Amino acid sequence: MNQIDDIIFKFVNREQHPRELGRYNSSELYQIIQGKLNAKNFFDARKIDEQGVRNISTGIASEDYLTKTFKEMKVKVQSQIKKEIKITDEITLVAKPDFVFDNFILEVKTPTRQFDEIPIWYVYQLECYYHAFYLPVYLGEISHPFQVRIISYIPLKSRWSKIKRSLVEFDRELREIKSKDNNSTLKLKT
């Protein structure tokens, strides 16, 4: 890595917000549902590898360009609006889409290859945006040279049910592990 790459790597891996029990991000739902993010590793420190840093940096640059374009062209849009969805009294799902227009949501991604339909790893996040705002949701697939291809997302009741079930189960497992950890700590102190 050269000096610039090193700075970018440090920027993307700078201190991240700690995860909270009962508060889950829509962007992590696919990993939760697939079991890649689980009760045992949820609170672990996260370090993004070199390829991940490159992908994230490309996405940030593309999103920043769109934000600048919308602002200078006086397009009525808000970016990164956070909405919370109460799943239960103890579980909150956080949705923060890239762009919220008056009549639709646009979530942009900069994948390394073009898709014919929305990949499964994005659909759970898009489903949450629909339930947070109740507006049509679109995936904006950004490619090089710069182009934004728009793909319409169709919400599914079954997917929303799966998200809620998965979060309730995930939260239950986290609370069990946390309870066991607290009991072990109490036993060690006595």
Residue pairs with C-beta under 8 A, 6 or more apart in sequence:
1 9
1 50
8 53
8 57
9 50
9 53
12 48
12 52
12 53
12 56
12 57
13 47
13 48
13 53
16 46
18 43
19 42
19 43
21 171
21 174
21 175
21 178
22 90
22 91
22 92
22 171
23 92
23 94
24 32
24 91
24 92
24 93
24 94
24 167
24 170
24 171
25 93
25 94
25 96
26 93
26 94
26 95
26 96
26 124
26 125
26 128
26 129
26 132
27 96
27 125
28 37
29 124
29 125
29 128
29 163
29 166
29 167
30 120
30 121
30 122
30 123
30 124
30 125
31 37
32 38
32 166
32 167
32 170
33 124
33 162
33 163
33 166
38 170
38 173
39 170
39 173
39 174
39 176
39 177
40 177
42 174
48 56
55 110
55 112
58 110
59 108
59 109
59 110
59 142
62 108
62 110
62 142
62 146
63 79
63 98
63 108
65 146
66 98
66 99
66 108
66 140
66 148
67 79
69 75
70 77
70 79
70 99
75 101
76 101
76 102
77 99
77 100
77 101
78 99
78 100
79 98
79 99
79 100
80 96
80 97
80 98
81 96
81 97
81 100
82 94
82 95
82 96
83 94
83 95
83 96
83 132
83 133
84 92
84 93
84 94
84 95
84 132
85 92
85 93
85 94
85 95
85 128
85 131
85 132
86 92
87 93
87 164
87 167
87 168
88 168
88 171
90 171
91 167
91 168
91 171
93 128
93 163
93 167
95 125
95 128
95 129
95 131
95 132
95 133
97 105
97 106
97 107
97 129
97 132
97 133
97 137
98 106
98 107
98 108
98 140
99 105
99 106
99 107
99 108
100 106
100 133
100 135
101 135
103 135
103 136
104 135
104 136
104 137
104 138
105 129
105 130
105 133
105 135
105 136
105 137
105 138
106 138
106 140
106 150
107 122
107 125
107 126
107 129
107 137
107 138
107 139
107 140
108 139
108 140
108 141
108 142
108 148
109 122
109 139
109 140
109 141
109 142
110 141
110 142
110 143
111 119
111 141
114 141
114 143
114 149
115 141
115 151
117 151
118 126
118 139
118 151
118 153
122 139
123 153
123 159
124 159
124 163
126 137
126 139
126 153
126 155
127 153
127 155
127 156
127 159
127 160
127 163
128 163
129 137
130 136
130 137
130 153
130 155
131 155
131 160
136 152
136 153
137 152
137 153
137 155
138 150
138 151
138 152
138 153
139 150
139 151
139 153
140 148
140 149
140 150
140 151
141 148
141 149
141 150
141 151
142 148
142 149
143 149
